[in-house]
Amino acid sequence: MVQLNKDTLLLGKDSWADGHYGNYANSRVMLNDSRMIQELREGNVIGKYQLLDAMQKLAD
C-alpha cells in the first residue's frame, strides 16, 4: 500500500492491468478491476475496447 494523500491509497503496481502492456486484444482474462472499479465497470458494459481506453486513462 502506498498512501498518495489522506483520501487515496495505491494498491498494487507493475501490472498489465493498466492496458499498456501485454496482448489485450487476444487475452481472455477478465480482471476483477473491470467489475469492481466504477469507471471501469462503465467501460466494460460498453465494450472491450472502451474498457481498454478507460483502463489506460485511469493509469495515465
Secondary structure, 3 states (H helix, E strand, C coil): CEEEECCEEECCCCCHHHCCCCCHHHCCCCCCHHHHCHHHHHHHHHCHHHHHHHHHHHHC
